[in-house]
Structure formats: structure tokens, C-alpha cells
């Protein structure tokens, strides 16, 4: 029965990707950015800008648990994404990753949504690179989500090992999209399991952003939406994942739940920004708010930003100025920029 299930899942994934790829090929795939691929999941980009000036106010980092100011009203209507070539200043990294070990710039860990391409992430890359942040893009592949022990947990270890080997990156920002929240949960699980080895990583995180966060309960909707735009394929995958929760509980579900618990009980207490939308059919506002309130009870300053009509992981494309202003506000609050 399990063999049949695995074959069914593989065929659904294969067909879903075949359906999705032609749609992605219509995007303007910029090749102006040169990146260093560290492994199949991670790419590193270095900014040619100097490290941003930090605001030293003498006050402690923000960590209050009260209600945050509401997100500005969503009044912009432009949905066009910038397709301009990446500025010459964003030329990736040198041929040797040793150069990154000498950097003094802050680092943004960008946890991409599933099957996100460079063209989709370009605006986010440019936003941070222009500020003088280096960017480490982390991708979790569909099968790595489906089978965490040999997938998402390996990605978590790769990320943490990179951070341990680059202690110069002592000002970290995590910016996760959709199932990127699940992936960060796996990171938190590994930190708890191997506390001594990764203990120094936690205080280096200064700010956290979660866009269209998908928790354990949303995987059965988020996974099919990321793999295919074909409604039939999505329904099949949703059914398969629901069955997988039962049939392959020790292979998948137990890890998904552990990641969710670790994320709800977040080790990080640095300021956080949660971005979502009333129109998002994948990410649950109620679940996001539940997580935000749990963090607030621990003393974490959480800003909850909700748009009215932007779709899943498309908030920046719909409201670029408001989106960027909220992230900039967070970075100032964390004293990462002036």
C-alpha cells in the first residue's frame, strides 16, 4: 500500500511540475544577477553596498508584547511587478565562498515559497541588496517537504551549518514565504536538538518577516497550489496529502507537527512582521494571528499587516510601497538601519 502511495505521489508531482513549467517560462527571467550556488537548496548573493548605518539610540532592542500599530490602509492599486534588469551593483559573489567569511554586511535568510524562481524573487533580492544586506536564498523542494527526514531536515542542517561557519554574519534577518515558515520550524527543531552546537546562532537573528505563512494545517492546500496551476492536479494532490497524513504518519506527519510546535514556541524573540491577506486562499489569517498572539505573550513585538485583496505571496507585487515601508519599519525597529 505504501509503495502504491509513493508511486501515486511521484506521478502527481511530476505531472504538476510539467503543467507549471510552461507558465513559469512566460516570466522575464533576468540573467543579470550572478549567484553562487552553495548546494541544491541555497544560493548566496553579496551586495556591493557598504553595510547599512545602524541607529544607535541607547535604548534596548524592541521586545514589548503589546499590540502593534496596524498596517497602513491598502490604497495602492498597481499590480505590476518590476521587470527591470538588476542593477550592476548586484553581481552575486566571487568564485570562492571564502569571500563571504570576511563580510560585515547583515544577512537576510530568504526562505522561498515552493517552486519560486529567481524572477519571482528578484524584487525581494534587490530590496535587501540595495540596503547593503547580503541575501542567502533557501529553497525547499516538493519532495523535501513531502519527506522531511531526508528533505526539509537536511535543508535545515545546511542552513545552520552555513551560519555556524560564517560567524561574521552576526546581524541576521529571516524573511520566510508560505512553506518557508514550515522550513524555519525545522530549523528551530534542529537548534533545540543540538543546542550547544547552534546556540550562538539564535541571538544573531535581529528581525523576522513572514509573508503568507502556511502552518501544518495549511500544507494540504499550499503544497498543491505551489506544484501546479491545474485545478484537477491540485485536487488530486490535496487528496494524496490528506491520505499521506494517515498512511505515512511516521514518515511525514510527525515531522510536520514537530515543526509547527517549534514555530509556535519560537526561540527567537526579536521583532517580527507578519504579512497576509483576506483574499489568500492558502494561508490562514486566524492561524497567523494565533501564532502572533503566542509570541506576544512571550514578549515579542509582532506587527500584523493584513491586506484586503492581494493573493498568496503576491502582496509586494500588489502593494510595493506599503510592503517595503512595513519591512523598513521593522528593520529600523531592530536597529539594523538608520
N, C-alpha and C positions, 0 to 999 in steps of 0.2 A: 504493500500500500504506500509506504514511504517512497519507494523508488518511482512508482507511478506519479506521485505528487511532485517529486523533484523534476521529473521529465516535463510535466504539465507546466510547472513554474518556469522552467528554462524556455520552453516553446513560447509561452506568453511574453516573457521578457524579450526574446529575440524578435518576435513579430512586432511588439510595441516599439522597439528601437527602430525597426525598419520603417514603421509608419511615421515616427517622429523626425527622423533624419532629413527627409525632403523638406519639411517645414523649416528646420534649422538652417538649411542651406540657403534659404532666401535672405538670411540676415547678412548685413555688411560685415564680413569677417575681417577686421583690421589686422594687418600683419606688422604694423609699425612698432609694436611692443615686443622686445626681445626678453624672454624669460629663461630662467634656469629651472629645468625640471629636476627636482630632487629625487622623486620616485613617482610611481603611477598616480599618487594622490596629492602631491604637493608641488607647488611652483612658487618661486621667490622672485619678487621684483624690488629693486632698490631705487629710491628716489634720488635725483641729483640735487635736490634742495637741501639746504642745511637743516639740522634738527630744529623744530619749531621752538620759538621762545616760550618758556613756561611762565605762568603767572604765579609769582611767589607773594602771597598775601599775608603770610604768617599765620593764617587760620588752618586748622586741621582739615583733612580731606572730608568731603561731604559724606555723611552716612546716616542722616536722620531718617526716621521711619514714618514721618507724616505724609499726608497726601501731597503729591507733586502738582505743579501748575499744569492745567490742561493744555493739550496741543492746540496751536492756533487753528482757527477755522479754516477748513479746506476750501479756498476760494479760487485757486488756480484751475484752469481748465485744459491747459496744454498737455497732451499725452505723447508728444513727440520725444523720442529718445535722441540724444546727441549722437551723430554718426561721424563726427569729425575725427580725423586721424589723431592718434595720440601725440601730444607734444614731444618735441625732440628730447626734452629733459627726462622722459620716462623710458630709459633704454635698458631696463632689466638689470641683470647682474653680470659680472665678469665671468670668464670661463671657469674660474675656481671659486667654490663657495667659501674659501678661506677669507675672502674679502669681506664677507658679511660678518665675520667674527670680530672685525675691527670697527663696526658701525656704532655710532652714538645716537642714531635716529630711533624714535619709538617704532614699534612694530604692530601692525594690525593683522590679527589672525582672522582671515575671511573664510568662514565656513559656508561654502556654496550650497545652494539648493541642488537637488539631484538633476544630473544631466545639464547643468548650466555650462554654457560655452564662454570662451573669452569675450566674445562680442556682447554677451548678455551682462557680463561683469565689468565691462570697460569703464562705465561711468563711476562705479564704486572704486575701482583701482585708481582712476585719475583723481578722484576726490581726495583720497588719502595721500597719494604721491605728491599732489600739489601742496599739501600741508607740510611735507617733509617727512611723512611716515613711510617706512618700508612696508611691503604687503606680502604676507605669506598666504597664498590661496590653498585651501584644503578641500578636496572633493571626496565624497563618499559614493562609490558606485552602487548600482542597484543590487547586485548580488552580495555586496559587502553589507548592505542594510538587511537583506533577507537572512543572511547567515553571519551574525555578529562575531562569533568566536574566531572565525578565520577571516573576518572582514573588518567591521567597524572598530573592533578592539585593536586590531593591528594598526589601523589608521591612527587611533588614539595614542598608541605607543610611539609611532613615528613622529607625531607632532610633539609629544612631550620630550622625546629624546632630542629633537632639534632644539627645543627651548633650553634643555639642560646643557647642551653643547654650545649654546650661544648665550652665555650669561650677560653679555654686553647689552642684549635686548632686555633692559630692566624696566621698561615702560611699555606694557602690553595692553592692547585693546582687542577684545573678541567681538566680532561682528558676524552673527550667525543668521542664516536664512532657512526657513522651513525646517527640513530634517537636519539642518546644521545644528539645531538645538539638541536633537537626539544625539548627534555625534559629540557635542560638547558634554552631554551627560555621560557618555562613555569615557571621556577624558577625566571627568570628576570621579568616576568609579575607579579608574586605574590609580589616580592620585591617592584615594583612600586605601587601596590595597597595598600600594608601595609608597607609603607616606614619607619615609626617610629619604628615598631616592628623589622624589619630586617635591619635597616640602618647600624648597626655595622658589618654586615656580609660582605658587599661589599669590604671595604678596606682590609679585611683579605685575599682576593684572591691575590696571587702574580704572578701566571703564568697560562696560559690556553693552552691546546692542543686539537685540533680537528682532528680526523682521519676519513677520508671518510665521511665528513659531508653531511647530507641529509637535505635539506630545505623543505619547504611546497610543492614546485613543484615536489619534488622527492619522496614524500611519496607513491604515487601510484605505483612506481617501487620498492622502498625499502621495503615496507611492505610485498608484496607477496614474495620477494626473501628471507626474513627472516623467513617466516612461512613455506615455502615448497620449495623443490627442483624439484618438479614435474611441468613441463612446462605448462601442461593443468590447473593445480590448480592455478599457477601464473597468467595465462591469465584471469581466472575467477575472481580471487581476484582483479586484476588490473581494470577489468570492474566494479566490485562491488564498488570499492573505487571511481572511476570516477562518478558513479551514486550517491554515498553517498554524494559527494561534493554538488550535487544539491538537492537531496531529503531530506537530513538531514543537511542542511546548518547550522541551529541554534544549532544543536547538536554536530557537529564535525568541519566543515569547518571554522566557525567563530573563533574557538579557535586555529586552526592550523595557521590561518593568523595572529592572535594576537601574537602568539609565534614567528612567523617568523619576524614580525616587531620589537619585543623586542630584538630578537637576532641580527638583522641588526643594531639596535641602542643600541648596547651593553653598559650596565652600567659599565662594567669592562674596565679599561684602562691599565691593566698590560700586559707585553709582551705575545705575542701569537704565536703559531706554528700551521700551517695548513698543513696536510699531505694528499696527494691524488695521483691519478694515471691516466695516459692516457687510461689505459685499463678498468678502473672502469665503469661499465655499469649502476650503480645505482647513484653514487654521481657525480654531475656536476662540472667540473673544472671551467667553466665560472661562475657559481653561487658562488662557493667558492672564486674566485678572486674578484667578485663584493663585497662580504662581507668584504674581506681583505682590499680592497681599501677604503671602507666606514670607517672602523676602523682606517686606516692610516690617513684619513682626520681629525680624532678626536685626532690624536697624539699617537695612539697605535702603538708600534713596532710589526709588523707582519712578521714572516718568512713564506714563501710559498714554501713548499717542494713537488715536483712532481716527481714521479717515472714513468718509461716507461711501465712496464708490470706486475705489481702486481695487484691482484684482490681486490675487495671490502673488507675492514677491514682485509686484509692479507699482508699488507706492512711489518710489523715487521717479520712475518714468512719468507717472501721472502728476505728481506734485514735487518737482525737483527742488524748488526754492524752500518750501516748507520742510521737506525731508532733510535737506542739508542743514537748515538752520537748527533743527532739533538735535542733529548729531553734533554740530558745532557747540551748541549749548552744553551738551553732555561733556565734551572734551574740555571745555573751559571749567566746568564744574569739577572735573577730575584734575584740573591744573596741568593739563597736557599742552595747552596752547594759551596764549595771552588773550 
